Amino acid sequence: MNVFDNLKQTFRQGNALIRLIYINISVFVGLKLLLVILRLFNISGSYLLSYLAIPADLTQLLFRFWTPFTYMFLHEGVMHILFNMLALFWFGKLFLLFFSEKQLVGLYISGGLIAALFYVVAYNIFPYFSPQLPVSILLGASGSIMAIIVATSLQSPNMEIQLMLLGSVKLKYIAIVAVLTSLLGITSSNGGGELAHLGGALAGYLFVVSLRQGKDFTKGLNGILDTISNLFKPRKLHVKQNPNRPNRPMSDADYNANKARKIVAIDRILDKIKTSGYQSLSAEEKKQLFEQSNKK
């Protein structure tokens, strides 16, 4: 088994968290390889990012309507994807202690969508971002990851994890620091990313609050994802059995029911013999009695 077969097998057997990480890494590696190939032919592939990352400008977004989905699987550099995937792995594992794999995928995507909404709305409302509006784009999984961090921290705020140099830290403090850092950084050079973090944090908060009220806002999205996934699955052949076929295999329930009917019929025939004699039996009843007496 070669490396690619091992990767495919790990992807198929892995849980939703592993698959999300694999998808992010595959997109990153595939895009980088494509850029290298284009560069060998002296072709600049820098425009590819603008077609996959989400633009802040509404006019551009109108013609790149797919970018609110693609941007959350897109990373620009090695350190960018490395830190994001490590955070996704650590907090994704904690998330799965309390929630399902489908909810992880649903929150990853819905968190990314709300993060994108925060980014686009803020850039089009606040005058501070006006100079950057025509050229600003957003990419990365950090908004989705922030949703997972906040949701896990709300679900188990006092759970402690070990952080290098800091020791044991409760999840609620990690979430608070992450949200405050993003809030204070919205006017920094990475203002768009910080806004996306806040949107993701809101998604994580709404997810847990809605669950406590008996609702799961990722359910509808997961239903859509299941429908799309089923379109690409090979359909199974359904063979309809003929109920009149004499040699049709019987289930255990059918066999037991049939056996019980025969026992009742024989008991009725024997009772009839006791009361009226053998000569009172019909030809069909005699046949049933004969067949039963010849069974071993």
C-alpha positions in Angstrom: 0.0 0.0 0.0 1.5 3.3 -1.1 1.3 6.7 0.6 -1.7 7.9 -1.3 -3.6 4.7 -0.5 -2.8 5.2 3.2 -4.0 8.7 3.0 -7.3 7.7 1.3 -7.8 4.9 3.9 -7.2 7.3 6.8 -9.6 9.8 5.3 -12.4 7.2 4.9 -11.9 5.6 8.3 -11.3 8.9 10.1 -14.0 10.9 11.9 -15.4 14.3 10.9 -12.5 16.1 12.6 -9.8 14.2 10.6 -11.7 14.8 7.4 -12.0 18.5 7.9 -8.3 18.7 8.6 -7.6 16.6 5.5 -9.8 18.8 3.3 -8.0 21.9 4.5 -4.5 20.4 3.9 -5.5 19.0 0.5 -6.8 22.4 -0.7 -3.6 24.1 0.6 -1.2 21.6 -1.1 -3.2 21.4 -4.3 -3.3 25.1 -4.7 0.4 25.5 -4.0 1.3 22.8 -6.5 -0.9 24.5 -9.1 0.8 27.9 -8.4 4.3 26.2 -8.8 3.2 24.7 -12.2 1.9 28.0 -13.4 5.1 29.8 -12.3 7.2 27.3 -14.3 5.4 28.7 -17.4 5.9 32.3 -16.3 2.2 32.6 -15.5 1.2 34.4 -12.3 -1.5 32.5 -10.4 -2.0 35.1 -7.7 -5.5 35.8 -9.1 -6.6 32.3 -8.0 -6.8 33.5 -4.4 -9.2 36.3 -5.3 -11.5 33.7 -6.8 -11.6 31.5 -3.7 -11.2 34.1 -0.9 -14.2 36.2 0.1 -14.1 39.8 -1.0 -15.4 42.6 1.2 -16.8 44.5 -1.7 -20.4 43.6 -2.3 -20.1 44.1 -6.1 -17.3 41.6 -6.3 -19.0 39.2 -3.9 -22.1 39.2 -6.1 -20.0 37.6 -8.9 -18.1 35.3 -6.5 -21.1 34.0 -4.5 -19.3 30.7 -3.8 -16.5 32.3 -1.8 -18.4 32.4 1.6 -17.9 28.6 1.5 -14.5 28.2 -0.2 -12.7 30.8 1.9 -12.9 28.8 5.1 -10.8 26.0 3.6 -8.2 28.3 2.1 -4.8 29.2 3.7 -2.0 31.4 2.3 1.1 30.2 4.1 2.5 27.2 5.9 2.4 28.8 9.4 -1.1 30.0 8.7 -2.5 26.5 8.0 -0.2 24.9 10.7 -1.5 26.9 13.6 -5.1 26.7 12.4 -5.0 23.0 12.0 -3.4 22.5 15.4 -6.1 24.6 17.0 -8.8 22.7 15.0 -7.4 19.4 16.1 -7.1 20.3 19.8 -10.4 22.0 20.3 -12.2 19.7 17.8 -11.3 16.7 20.0 -12.7 18.5 23.0 -15.8 19.5 21.1 -16.5 15.8 20.2 -16.5 15.0 24.0 -19.9 16.8 24.2 -21.3 17.0 20.7 -21.6 14.8 17.6 -19.5 14.7 14.5 -22.3 16.1 12.4 -22.6 19.1 14.8 -18.8 19.6 14.4 -19.1 19.9 10.6 -22.3 21.9 10.9 -20.8 24.4 13.3 -17.5 24.6 11.3 -19.5 25.7 8.2 -22.1 27.8 9.9 -19.4 29.4 12.1 -17.5 30.2 8.9 -20.6 31.7 7.2 -21.4 33.9 10.2 -17.8 35.0 10.4 -17.9 36.0 6.7 -21.1 37.9 7.3 -19.5 39.9 10.2 -16.5 40.7 8.0 -18.5 41.8 4.9 -21.1 43.8 6.9 -18.5 45.6 9.0 -16.4 46.6 6.0 -19.4 48.0 4.3 -20.8 49.9 7.3 -17.8 51.4 9.1 -16.1 54.3 7.3 -12.8 53.2 8.8 -12.6 50.3 6.4 -13.6 52.3 3.3 -10.1 52.7 1.9 -9.5 48.9 2.1 -12.9 47.9 0.8 -12.1 47.4 -2.9 -9.0 45.3 -2.3 -9.8 43.4 0.9 -10.2 39.6 0.9 -10.7 37.1 3.7 -9.4 33.5 3.9 -8.7 30.9 6.5 -10.5 28.6 8.9 -10.0 30.7 12.1 -13.6 32.0 12.2 -14.9 28.4 12.1 -12.3 27.4 14.7 -13.4 30.2 17.0 -16.9 29.0 16.9 -15.7 25.5 18.0 -13.6 27.1 20.8 -16.4 29.2 22.2 -19.0 26.4 22.0 -16.7 24.0 23.8 -15.8 26.6 26.4 -19.5 27.4 27.1 -20.4 23.7 27.4 -17.6 22.9 29.8 -16.2 26.3 31.1 -14.2 24.8 34.0 -12.4 22.1 32.0 -8.7 22.6 32.2 -6.1 22.0 29.5 -2.3 22.2 29.7 -0.7 25.1 27.9 3.0 25.5 27.4 4.6 27.9 29.9 1.1 28.6 31.5 0.2 25.2 32.9 -3.4 24.3 33.5 -5.9 26.9 32.1 -9.7 26.7 32.2 -11.4 26.8 28.8 -13.5 29.8 29.8 -10.4 31.9 30.2 -9.1 30.8 26.8 -12.4 31.8 25.2 -12.5 35.2 27.0 -8.9 36.0 26.0 -9.5 35.0 22.4 -12.7 37.1 22.1 -11.1 40.2 23.8 -8.0 39.9 21.7 -10.1 39.9 18.5 -12.3 42.8 19.8 -9.3 45.0 20.5 -7.7 44.1 17.2 -10.4 45.1 14.8 -8.6 48.3 13.8 -5.3 46.5 13.4 -3.7 45.4 10.1 -5.7 42.1 10.4 -9.0 43.8 11.2 -10.9 41.6 8.8 -9.6 38.5 10.4 -10.5 39.8 13.9 -14.0 40.6 12.8 -14.3 37.1 11.4 -13.2 35.7 14.8 -15.9 37.7 16.5 -18.5 36.3 14.1 -17.3 32.8 14.7 -17.5 33.4 18.5 -21.1 34.5 18.1 -21.9 31.3 16.1 -20.4 29.2 18.9 -22.4 31.0 21.5 -25.7 30.7 19.6 -25.1 27.0 19.0 -24.8 26.2 22.7 -27.7 28.5 23.7 -30.0 27.1 21.0 -29.2 23.5 22.1 -30.1 24.4 25.7 -33.4 25.5 24.4 -33.9 22.3 22.6 -33.0 23.5 19.1 -29.9 22.7 16.9 -29.3 25.4 14.3 -26.8 23.1 12.5 -29.5 20.5 11.8 -30.9 22.1 8.7 -27.4 22.6 7.3 -26.4 19.0 8.0 -29.6 17.9 6.2 -28.5 19.8 3.1 -25.0 18.4 3.3 -26.4 14.8 3.7 -28.6 15.4 0.6 -25.6 16.6 -1.4 -23.4 13.7 -0.2 -26.1 11.2 -1.2 -26.1 12.5 -4.8 -22.5 11.2 -5.2 -23.0 7.9 -3.5 -23.6 4.8 -5.8 -27.2 3.7 -5.6 -27.9 0.2 -4.3 -29.9 -2.1 -6.4 -33.1 -3.1 -4.7 -34.4 -6.6 -5.7 -38.1 -7.0 -5.0 -39.0 -10.6 -3.9 -42.1 -12.3 -5.4 -44.2 -13.2 -2.4 -45.7 -16.2 -4.4 -42.3 -17.7 -5.1 -42.3 -21.1 -3.4 -38.6 -21.2 -2.6 -38.3 -17.7 -1.4 -36.1 -17.5 1.7 -38.1 -17.0 4.9 -37.0 -14.7 7.7 -37.0 -16.0 11.3 -40.2 -14.2 12.0 -42.0 -15.6 9.0 -40.7 -19.1 9.8 -41.9 -18.9 13.4 -45.3 -17.5 12.4 -45.8 -20.2 9.8 -44.8 -22.9 12.3 -47.3 -21.6 14.8 -50.1 -21.6 12.2 -49.4 -25.2 11.4 -49.4 -26.3 15.0 -52.8 -24.6 15.6 -54.2 -26.3 12.5 -53.0 -29.7 13.6 -54.4 -29.2 17.1 -57.8 -28.3 15.6 -57.7 -31.5 13.5 -56.9 -33.6 16.5 -59.7 -32.1 18.5 -62.1 -32.8 15.6 -60.9 -36.5 15.6 -61.6 -36.8 19.4 -65.1 -35.4 19.1 -66.3 -36.7 15.7 -63.8 -39.4 14.6 -61.3 -39.7 11.8 -64.0 -40.1 9.2 -65.3 -36.6 9.8 -62.1 -35.1 8.4 -62.1 -33.5 5.0 -59.6 -34.5 2.4 -57.5 -31.4 3.0 -57.4 -32.1 6.8 -56.4 -35.7 6.2 -53.6 -34.5 3.9 -52.3 -32.0 6.5 -52.4 -34.7 9.2 -50.6 -37.1 6.9 -47.8 -34.6 6.0 -47.3 -33.8 9.7 -47.0 -37.4 10.8 -44.4 -38.1 8.1 -42.1 -35.3 9.3 -39.0 -36.4 11.1 
